[in-house]
């Protein structure tokens, strides 16, 4: 954990739980499951809170996995510069960082 991890965690939790403060990307595999499944998966991602040292070693709440109807679904938050052309220089600074939450089937990773 770094000194900026608590700030990054707060920003990541805000994106994941409210879907504000960044972009949400759903892969083709998720979209192909249909509207009801997508709604259920989004709800599971929003309410995910099973962070531990194994799946969150830096304490940033930037990755998780949920199950839905026999499918393993993973989500990941990436940090880009505001133009989305390279990585962010400072993920703790929302002015310098565009957050992208991608939700995908594990088999698409």
N, C-alpha and C positions, 0 to 999 in steps of 0.2 A: 504494500500500500504506500502511495506517495502522499505528500502534503496536500495535493490537489484532488485526491481521490474522493473526499467527502463532497466537494463541489461538483465533480463529474457525476457522482452517484445521484445527487439531487437533480441535476439536469436530465440524466438518463431516466430516472424514475418519473419525472414529469412527462417526458416524451412517451414513455411506455404506458403510463396509466391514463393520460389524458389525450394522447395523440396530438399534442401541440408542442411547439418548440423544435420542430424538425419535419422530415418527410417520412412517410410510411410507404414501404414498397411490399407488394404481395407478388410472389412468384406465380408463374403460370400454373404450377402444380396446386398451389393453394386456391387460386381462382377457379380452377377446374372442378373443385369439390362442390361448388354451388353456393348460393347466397346464404342458406341456413348454416352450412358448415363454416363459411367464412365468418359469419357473425359469432358463432360459438367459439371459434379459434381466437378471434380478436378479444373476446371477453376473457378467455383463459390467459392470453398474453397480458392483458391489463391487470389481472388479479394475481399474476405470478409473484410469489414471495418466498420461494424455497432456495434462497441464495445461501451458499456455504463456501468453505475454503476450496472445495474441489471444483465447483463451477464458477466461482467468483474470486479468484486468488488475489485480485487487486482491489476488491471492494468497490468496483465501479458499476455494478449491476448492468453490464453491457451484453449479457448472453443468458439464454435460458432455453429450456425444452419442455414441451407439454405433449400430452397424448390426446388425440381426438379420433374417435371411431376407428381405432386400430392403426392410425397413422402417427408417427413421431414427427412433431412439428418443432422446428428450432427457430429462434429469433436472435438477431445480432444487431447491435447498434455500432455504426461506424462513424468516424469523425473525419470530415473533409474540410478543406478551406471553403470560404463562402461561394466560390465559383464552381465547386464540386470537381475540380481538376486535379487536386492533390490532397494529401493528408493535412489535417489541421496542425498548425504549429503549437496550439494551446487548447486542448479539448475542454479545459475548465473555463475558457472565455467564450461565452455565447456569441460575441461579436465576431470572433475569429473562426467560429466553428459552425458548420452545417451538419447537423445530426441526421443520420439516415437509419431508420429501423427497418430491417428486412425480415420478413416472415416467410419461411419456406418449409417444404417437406424435407426431412433429413436426407432423403435419397437425392435431392437436388443439389446438396452441398458439394 
